[in-house]
Amino acid sequence: MRTYRKAVMAIAAAGALAALAAVPSYAGQWQQDGNGWWWQNDDGSYPYWMWAWIDGNHDGIAENYYFDENGYLSTDTASQGLQVNENGALLINGAVCTAQIPGGGDWYPGVAVDGKMFVAEADRSEVNAVEAALAAEREARERAANEREDIDPSELALRIVELVNEERVRKGKAELEINDELMESARVRAEEVSENFSHTRPDGTSCLTAINLEYAAASENAAHIYGYTMEDVAQNAVEAWIKSPGHHVAMIQSKWEETGVGVYVNGTQVSVVQLFIKNK
């Protein structure tokens, strides 16, 4: 049994989008072992911890599936407020959601958001955007090394909550209440992801084991951010989550009631974690 875990990029789902969007695979296939099904691309890579459009029978029409942190097809999507059929295909108003993949490939990262199919365009404009983002990040790091103001982690955490609530209101969702226990749990997770950027904790357990209170459902968003002011870091973190379909879906779900944000500053890098819960 191969290990279905790879190093995660700075914004887990967004990193997968950026790295793979310009290089669609054309000869992938479904694979199965004793632990479940996964999608393997012709270069041996596979989608993980993300939604992806898969044209499994190569008929030009793709369905939307969710893959867990180990790369296995998952039907456990209730915590995201999304439903799938018995095969794991996303349902919108009871019908299987389908899309044509840009460039004619057989897989592509993305998820249907608010009932509309989301698929990034595989054209040069997206490649340019990715390159520009990378260049901006390099510039931000250079400036941060020389000019960054002192960042108060507690103040930054509260600012991120404000920005996330602003996005929720824009999407017609209720604002989240700050839970002090969740703030502490998120702070612990921020320190953990500063060393190992993963939704798995150093002891091998789920990120949600850091939550020390009872809840009905929970989720986590995480990011490594660079910036030379507190506002830069806050804006960059929330914008990165908004641009990543999986993170954005987690951010704006109606069921979330309380939140906590943790910040860990390590040199020029700032690690940010936001936890969401629905109470019992």
C-alpha positions as CSV (number, residue, x, y, z in Angstrom):
1,M,0.0,0.0,0.0
2,R,1.5,3.3,-1.1
3,T,1.4,6.3,1.2
4,Y,-1.1,8.8,0.0
5,R,0.4,11.9,1.5
6,K,2.7,14.5,-0.1
7,A,4.2,17.8,1.0
8,V,1.5,20.5,1.1
9,M,2.0,23.8,-0.5
10,A,1.5,27.2,1.2
11,I,-2.2,27.2,0.7
12,A,-3.2,23.6,0.7
13,A,-6.0,23.6,-1.8
14,A,-5.0,26.8,-3.6
15,G,-1.5,25.4,-4.0
16,A,-2.9,22.3,-5.7
17,L,-4.9,24.5,-8.0
18,A,-2.0,26.7,-8.9
19,A,0.4,23.9,-9.5
20,L,-1.9,21.7,-11.5
21,A,-4.3,24.1,-13.3
22,A,-1.9,24.7,-16.2
23,V,-1.0,21.1,-16.6
24,P,-4.1,18.9,-17.0
25,S,-3.7,15.1,-17.4
26,Y,-5.1,13.2,-20.3
27,A,-4.7,9.5,-19.5
28,G,-5.8,9.2,-15.9
29,Q,-7.8,6.3,-14.5
30,W,-9.6,5.2,-11.3
31,Q,-7.7,2.9,-9.0
32,Q,-8.9,0.8,-6.1
33,D,-7.3,-1.0,-3.2
34,G,-8.4,-2.3,0.2
35,N,-8.8,1.3,1.5
36,G,-11.0,2.7,-1.3
37,W,-10.9,4.4,-4.7
38,W,-8.6,7.1,-5.9
39,W,-7.9,8.9,-9.2
40,Q,-4.4,8.5,-10.6
41,N,-3.1,10.8,-13.4
42,D,-0.8,9.5,-16.1
43,D,2.2,11.1,-14.3
44,G,1.5,9.2,-11.1
45,S,0.1,12.2,-9.2
46,Y,-3.4,12.3,-7.7
47,P,-5.8,14.8,-6.2
48,Y,-6.0,15.0,-2.4
49,W,-7.7,17.1,0.2
50,M,-9.7,18.8,-2.6
51,W,-12.7,18.6,-4.9
52,A,-11.9,17.7,-8.5
53,W,-13.7,17.2,-11.8
54,I,-13.1,13.7,-13.1
55,D,-14.0,12.4,-16.6
56,G,-13.6,8.8,-15.6
57,N,-14.9,7.3,-18.8
58,H,-13.3,9.9,-21.1
59,D,-16.6,10.9,-22.7
60,G,-15.9,14.6,-22.4
61,I,-18.2,15.1,-19.4
62,A,-16.8,15.2,-15.9
63,E,-18.4,14.8,-12.5
64,N,-17.3,16.5,-9.3
65,Y,-15.7,14.3,-6.5
66,Y,-14.1,15.0,-3.2
67,F,-10.8,13.4,-2.2
68,D,-9.6,13.2,1.4
69,E,-6.2,14.0,2.8
70,N,-4.8,10.7,1.7
71,G,-6.2,10.9,-1.9
72,Y,-9.1,8.6,-1.5
73,L,-12.6,9.3,-2.9
74,S,-14.8,10.4,0.0
75,T,-18.5,10.5,0.3
76,D,-18.3,12.1,3.7
77,T,-19.1,15.7,2.6
78,A,-21.9,16.6,5.0
79,S,-19.6,18.8,7.1
80,Q,-19.1,21.0,3.9
81,G,-22.8,21.3,3.4
82,L,-22.6,19.4,0.2
83,Q,-24.3,16.1,-0.9
84,V,-23.1,13.3,-3.1
85,N,-24.7,10.2,-4.6
86,E,-23.7,6.6,-3.8
87,N,-20.7,6.9,-6.2
88,G,-19.4,10.1,-4.6
89,A,-20.5,12.5,-7.4
90,L,-21.6,15.9,-6.2
91,L,-25.4,16.6,-6.3
92,I,-26.9,20.0,-7.0
93,N,-30.7,20.0,-6.3
94,G,-30.7,16.2,-6.4
95,A,-29.0,15.9,-9.8
96,V,-25.4,15.0,-10.6
97,C,-23.3,18.1,-11.3
98,T,-21.4,17.9,-14.6
99,A,-19.0,20.1,-16.5
100,Q,-16.7,20.0,-19.5
101,I,-13.1,20.2,-18.5
102,P,-11.0,23.1,-20.0
103,G,-8.5,21.9,-22.6
104,G,-10.1,18.5,-23.0
105,G,-8.3,16.8,-20.1
106,D,-9.9,14.1,-17.9
107,W,-9.4,15.8,-14.6
108,Y,-9.3,19.3,-13.2
109,P,-9.4,20.9,-9.7
110,G,-12.5,22.7,-8.7
111,V,-15.9,22.5,-7.0
112,A,-19.4,23.7,-7.7
113,V,-20.0,26.7,-5.5
114,D,-23.5,28.1,-4.6
115,G,-25.1,25.8,-7.2
116,K,-22.8,27.1,-10.0
117,M,-20.1,25.0,-11.5
118,F,-16.6,26.3,-10.7
119,V,-13.8,25.4,-13.2
120,A,-10.8,27.7,-13.6
121,E,-10.0,28.4,-17.2
122,A,-6.9,26.6,-18.4
123,D,-5.5,29.4,-20.5
124,R,-2.5,31.7,-20.5
125,S,-4.3,34.3,-18.4
126,E,-4.4,31.9,-15.4
127,V,-0.8,31.0,-15.9
128,N,0.1,34.7,-15.9
129,A,-2.0,35.2,-12.7
130,V,-0.1,32.4,-11.0
131,E,3.3,33.7,-12.1
132,A,2.3,37.2,-10.9
133,A,1.2,35.8,-7.6
134,L,4.5,34.1,-7.1
135,A,6.4,37.2,-8.1
136,A,4.3,39.2,-5.6
137,E,5.1,36.7,-2.9
138,R,8.8,36.9,-3.5
139,E,8.6,40.7,-3.4
140,A,6.6,40.5,-0.2
141,R,9.2,38.3,1.4
142,E,12.0,40.6,0.5
143,R,10.2,43.6,1.8
144,A,9.1,41.8,4.9
145,A,12.7,40.8,5.7
146,N,13.7,44.5,5.8
147,E,10.6,46.5,6.6
148,R,8.0,44.4,8.3
149,E,6.4,46.0,11.3
150,D,6.1,44.0,14.6
151,I,2.9,41.9,14.3
152,D,0.8,41.2,17.4
153,P,-0.6,37.7,16.9
154,S,-3.7,38.4,18.9
155,E,-4.5,41.6,17.1
156,L,-3.9,39.9,13.7
157,A,-6.2,37.0,14.6
158,L,-9.1,39.3,15.5
159,R,-8.6,41.2,12.2
160,I,-8.8,37.9,10.2
161,V,-12.1,37.1,12.0
162,E,-13.4,40.5,11.0
163,L,-12.4,40.0,7.3
164,V,-13.9,36.5,7.2
165,N,-17.2,37.8,8.7
166,E,-17.3,40.5,6.1
167,E,-17.0,37.8,3.4
168,R,-19.7,35.8,5.0
169,V,-22.1,38.8,5.1
170,R,-21.4,39.4,1.4
171,K,-22.5,35.9,0.8
172,G,-25.6,36.3,2.9
173,K,-24.3,34.2,5.8
174,A,-24.4,35.1,9.5
175,E,-21.3,36.4,11.2
176,L,-19.4,34.0,13.4
177,E,-19.0,34.4,17.1
178,I,-15.5,34.3,18.6
179,N,-15.0,31.4,21.0
180,D,-12.0,31.9,23.4
181,E,-11.3,28.2,23.6
182,L,-11.3,27.9,19.8
183,M,-8.9,30.8,19.7
184,E,-6.5,28.9,21.9
185,S,-6.9,25.7,19.9
186,A,-6.3,27.6,16.7
187,R,-3.1,29.1,18.2
188,V,-1.8,25.6,19.0
189,R,-2.6,24.5,15.4
190,A,-0.9,27.6,13.9
191,E,2.3,26.7,15.7
192,E,2.0,23.1,14.5
193,V,1.5,24.0,10.9
194,S,4.4,26.4,11.0
195,E,6.6,23.3,11.2
196,N,4.5,20.8,9.2
197,F,1.9,22.3,6.9
198,S,-0.8,19.7,7.0
199,H,-4.3,19.1,8.3
200,T,-2.8,16.2,10.3
201,R,-1.2,16.9,13.7
202,P,2.4,16.0,14.6
203,D,1.1,12.9,16.5
204,G,-0.7,11.7,13.3
205,T,-4.2,12.6,14.4
206,S,-6.7,14.9,12.7
207,C,-6.4,18.6,13.1
208,L,-9.8,18.6,14.8
209,T,-8.4,16.8,17.8
210,A,-6.9,20.2,18.8
211,I,-10.5,21.4,19.6
212,N,-11.1,20.9,23.4
213,L,-14.9,21.4,23.5
214,E,-17.9,19.5,22.2
215,Y,-19.3,20.3,18.8
216,A,-21.5,18.8,16.1
217,A,-19.3,19.6,13.1
218,A,-16.0,21.4,12.6
219,S,-13.5,22.4,9.9
220,E,-10.1,24.0,9.5
221,N,-8.5,26.5,7.1
222,A,-4.7,27.1,7.2
223,A,-2.2,29.2,5.4
224,H,1.4,30.4,5.4
225,I,1.5,34.1,4.7
226,Y,4.1,36.8,4.0
227,G,3.6,40.5,4.4
228,Y,5.3,43.5,5.9
229,T,2.3,44.9,7.8
230,M,-0.4,43.3,9.9
231,E,-3.1,44.4,7.4
232,D,-1.1,42.9,4.5
233,V,-1.0,39.5,6.3
234,A,-4.6,39.6,7.2
235,Q,-5.8,40.6,3.7
236,N,-3.5,38.1,2.0
237,A,-4.6,35.2,4.2
238,V,-8.3,35.8,3.7
239,E,-8.0,36.5,0.0
240,A,-6.0,33.3,-0.5
241,W,-8.8,31.3,1.2
242,I,-11.4,33.1,-0.9
243,K,-9.6,32.2,-4.1
244,S,-9.3,28.5,-3.2
245,P,-12.7,26.8,-3.8
246,G,-12.3,24.3,-0.9
247,H,-11.2,26.9,1.6
248,H,-13.9,29.3,0.5
249,V,-16.7,26.7,0.8
250,A,-15.4,26.0,4.3
251,M,-15.4,29.7,5.2
252,I,-19.0,30.6,4.1
253,Q,-21.0,27.5,5.2
254,S,-24.2,28.5,6.9
255,K,-24.0,25.9,9.6
256,W,-20.9,27.4,11.3
257,E,-21.7,29.3,14.5
258,E,-18.4,30.0,16.2
259,T,-14.8,30.4,15.2
260,G,-11.2,30.8,16.5
261,V,-8.1,32.1,14.7
262,G,-4.6,31.4,15.7
263,V,-1.4,33.1,14.5
264,Y,2.2,32.0,14.8
265,V,5.0,34.3,13.7
266,N,8.3,32.6,12.6
267,G,10.7,35.1,11.1
268,T,9.1,36.5,7.9
269,Q,6.6,33.7,7.7
270,V,3.2,33.9,9.5
271,S,1.2,30.8,10.0
272,V,-2.5,31.2,10.3
273,V,-5.2,28.7,11.2
274,Q,-9.0,29.3,11.5
275,L,-11.3,26.7,13.1
276,F,-15.0,26.6,12.6
277,I,-17.6,24.8,14.6
278,K,-21.3,24.1,14.7
279,N,-22.5,23.6,18.3
280,K,-24.4,20.5,19.5
